[in-house]
Amino acid sequence: MLLGGVGTLSLVIEPLSWLLAGGSPTAFLTTADGPALLVAGLRVVHLVAVLTALVLMFRPRANAFFGGARHDSAAVVRR
């Protein structure tokens, strides 16, 4: 969870500081070249993936799966 939080902050801090400094998303989109748009798109996709992983990590089925895996491996070690 800590890594997801730090990763999210690293993805959000730069764009937020740019916006707070007076940056305009509309101006960026109209003047950006291909590589800048690619980086911005990848940043959005990465942010969505991190947030999705953080939510799914705490779902009951995920906890049950990893809890079951832990108990199964303990049973193998005892044999």
Residue pairs with C-beta under 8 A, 6 or more apart in sequence:
1 54
1 57
4 50
4 53
4 54
4 57
5 54
7 50
8 47
8 50
8 51
8 54
11 43
11 46
11 47
11 50
12 47
15 43
19 25
28 36
28 40
29 37
32 40
56 62
